[in-house]
């Protein structure tokens, strides 16, 4: 399975046109060279997450923030991309999951994961170099605000598409949004 290669000779993680169970998980740019499009090629986020976990065992949310910081706010992977990727890394034996308190899982690299990173060191270095370059060109003045905005959009989309909302739910959501808008205006 690991002998397959993508374009450019990079190893694939799985079979299929996208190297991950045949699915495209849409890592998108917000800013940067070429405008909208992909920030990472297929499979690259797995290398990035694995390298970050090698540096320090982390929770999924911490990894999202670490990627965002590494690219100067130009990109933040969504939870819908990060958590399936972490599950894949665990299934491959590259990380272990442990109880990190509450519903959080703490991800720690394994010996197999370290060996895999070492084998692909040049590619991983290239990815982090590209991320540093993106950070140096980033025009995002407040990456934390952009991340929070994306989190809000995702939460609203999930809530609004989960079924019919009751009047009390609609009123509660509208109040939270109105209160947030007022707090932002006063900040």
ZILIN-V807771 format. One record per residue. N is the residue number from 0. RES is the residue in three letters. PHI is phi in whole degrees, 0 to 359 (NA if undefined). OMEGA is omega as a letter, one per 20 degrees, with the letter a starting at -180 (* if undefined). Layout:
N&RES&PHI&OMEGA ; N&RES&PHI&OMEGA
//
This chain:
0&UNK&NA&a ; 1&UNK&273&r ; 2&UNK&278&r ; 3&UNK&287&a ; 4&UNK&231&r ; 5&UNK&276&r ; 6&UNK&307&r ; 7&UNK&78&r ; 8&UNK&79&r ; 9&UNK&283&a ; 10&UNK&291&r ; 11&UNK&271&r ; 12&UNK&268&a ; 13&UNK&203&a ; 14&UNK&263&r ; 15&UNK&107&a ; 16&UNK&296&a ; 17&UNK&250&r ; 18&UNK&74&r ; 19&UNK&218&a ; 20&UNK&54&r ; 21&UNK&77&a ; 22&UNK&246&r ; 23&UNK&262&a ; 24&UNK&260&r ; 25&UNK&54&r ; 26&UNK&277&a ; 27&UNK&246&r ; 28&UNK&282&r ; 29&UNK&258&a ; 30&UNK&217&r ; 31&UNK&125&a ; 32&UNK&306&r ; 33&UNK&84&r ; 34&UNK&72&a ; 35&UNK&299&a ; 36&UNK&155&a ; 37&UNK&277&r ; 38&UNK&274&r ; 39&UNK&246&r ; 40&UNK&288&r ; 41&UNK&304&r ; 42&UNK&89&a ; 43&UNK&292&a ; 44&UNK&299&r ; 45&UNK&298&r ; 46&UNK&296&a ; 47&UNK&297&a ; 48&UNK&298&a ; 49&UNK&297&r ; 50&UNK&296&r ; 51&UNK&296&r ; 52&UNK&293&r ; 53&UNK&297&r ; 54&UNK&287&a ; 55&UNK&195&r ; 56&UNK&307&a ; 57&UNK&214&r ; 58&UNK&272&r ; 59&UNK&304&a ; 60&UNK&297&r ; 61&UNK&297&r ; 62&UNK&291&r ; 63&UNK&301&r ; 64&UNK&295&a ; 65&UNK&294&r ; 66&UNK&295&r ; 67&UNK&303&a ; 68&UNK&293&a ; 69&UNK&296&r ; 70&UNK&252&r ; 71&UNK&64&r ; 72&UNK&83&a ; 73&UNK&288&a ; 74&UNK&201&r ; 75&UNK&221&r ; 76&UNK&294&a ; 77&UNK&281&r ; 78&UNK&303&r ; 79&UNK&292&r ; 80&UNK&256&a ; 81&UNK&291&a ; 82&UNK&294&r ; 83&UNK&297&r ; 84&UNK&293&r ; 85&UNK&296&r ; 86&UNK&298&r ; 87&UNK&299&r ; 88&UNK&301&r ; 89&UNK&292&r ; 90&UNK&298&r ; 91&UNK&282&a ; 92&UNK&84&a ; 93&UNK&272&r ; 94&UNK&222&r ; 95&UNK&246&r ; 96&UNK&250&r ; 97&UNK&224&r ; 98&UNK&293&a ; 99&UNK&255&a ; 100&UNK&99&a ; 101&UNK&66&r ; 102&UNK&272&a ; 103&UNK&284&r ; 104&UNK&249&r ; 105&UNK&259&a ; 106&UNK&256&a ; 107&UNK&231&a ; 108&UNK&287&r ; 109&UNK&257&r ; 110&UNK&299&r ; 111&UNK&296&r ; 112&UNK&295&r ; 113&UNK&297&r ; 114&UNK&296&r ; 115&UNK&296&r ; 116&UNK&298&a ; 117&UNK&297&r ; 118&UNK&299&a ; 119&UNK&252&a ; 120&UNK&304&a ; 121&UNK&297&r ; 122&UNK&295&a ; 123&UNK&297&r ; 124&UNK&300&r ; 125&UNK&297&r ; 126&UNK&297&a ; 127&UNK&291&r ; 128&UNK&295&r ; 129&UNK&295&r ; 130&UNK&294&r ; 131&UNK&295&r ; 132&UNK&296&r ; 133&UNK&298&r ; 134&UNK&296&a ; 135&UNK&290&r ; 136&UNK&262&a ; 137&UNK&298&r ; 138&UNK&253&r ; 139&UNK&285&a ; 140&UNK&284&a ; 141&UNK&220&a ; 142&UNK&301&r ; 143&UNK&296&r ; 144&UNK&291&r ; 145&UNK&298&r ; 146&UNK&299&a ; 147&UNK&297&r ; 148&UNK&297&r ; 149&UNK&294&r ; 150&UNK&299&r ; 151&UNK&297&r ; 152&UNK&300&a ; 153&UNK&295&r ; 154&UNK&299&r ; 155&UNK&295&r ; 156&UNK&300&a ; 157&UNK&297&a ; 158&UNK&294&a ; 159&UNK&287&r ; 160&UNK&257&a ; 161&UNK&273&a ; 162&UNK&134&a ; 163&UNK&296&r ; 164&UNK&267&r ; 165&UNK&281&r ; 166&UNK&301&r ; 167&UNK&298&r ; 168&UNK&295&r ; 169&UNK&300&a ; 170&UNK&297&a ; 171&UNK&294&r ; 172&UNK&295&r ; 173&UNK&299&r ; 174&UNK&295&r ; 175&UNK&301&a ; 176&UNK&294&r ; 177&UNK&297&r ; 178&UNK&297&r ; 179&UNK&296&r ; 180&UNK&300&a ; 181&UNK&295&r ; 182&UNK&297&r ; 183&UNK&295&r ; 184&UNK&299&a ; 185&UNK&273&a ; 186&UNK&289&*
//
